[in-house]
Amino acid sequence: MSRTDTQVSPRFLLSELRLIAVRRRNQVGLAALAAVPVVLAVAMKVTTPGGREGGQGPDFFNQITGNGFFVALAALGVELTLFLPIAIAMLAGDAVAGEANQGTLRYLLTVPVARTRLLAVKYAGIVLGAFVAPLTVAVSGLVVGLLLFGGGDVTTLSGSTIGFGPAVLRLLAVCLYLGVCLAALGAVGLFLSTLTEQPMGATIALTMLTVASAVLGQVPQLDWLHPYLLTRHWQDFGELLRDPVSWGALGPGLLSAGAYIAVFLSAAWARFAGRDVTS
């Protein structure tokens, strides 16, 4: 293997990130993610008389009208069930299969670009999307929430009150946690993308796996399986809204995500390294 193959090329990575950013479907997808918090906030404003009475308990929806900060959290909870996974599934499914479908994969490998480096760059793009997606939802929700309901001190799930600034930092931590979870989903998607030349097939397969994981997680008879499900710990981001933060409760989710990333990136490499590329 030549030195050119083993080097990490910033130009190649920047080219991939630029390609992801300018694709119209990715731009439309981000716009759709940002639109959900707006629709949610407007619906709450229109249907809730007075608009300032907070609810009871840890339900983020019940607290939206008392503090617009919770629009971001409620929107993340809603979109985490389907919209965010679909966004990552589209990005990951297109990573390798999209190149093969367009006939550009063989060209990339003759530049020359080592297959390991190609997978690394493709996954880097997926990881970026995994962090940008929840951050987009959070920023949109925070802005529209403050405009419609105002801000102020935030009541945590533990019942204590923290300032708005520290609350925003915790919201950022929520986005980082969800980014890691979605990066694990992206690793599974990258593996699926190496199995086919049809990006839509990989996207649909990953979406179905995500939905199946969520459904199986609701079946009590399969409690032995629950710790191993991909989506098992996604909703644990609420632990970041406790006072003090229950960092130990976030460990299983991060460990699970790390395991999925290691296993499926290895599987993607094993599959792609020995694959005959004809397109």
Secondary structure by P-SEA (a helix, b strand, c coil): cccccccccaaaaaaaaaaaaacaaaaaaaaaaaaaaaaaaaaaaaaccccccccccccccccccccccaaaaaaaaaacccaaaaaaaaaaaaccaaaaaacaaaaaaaccccaaaaaaaaaaaaaaaaaaaaaaaaaaaaaaaaaccccccccccccccccaaaaaaaaaaaaaaaaaaaaaaaaaaaaaaaacccaaaaaaaaaaaaaaaaaaaacccccccccccccccccccccccccccccccaaaaaaaaaaaaaaaaaaaaaaaaaccccc
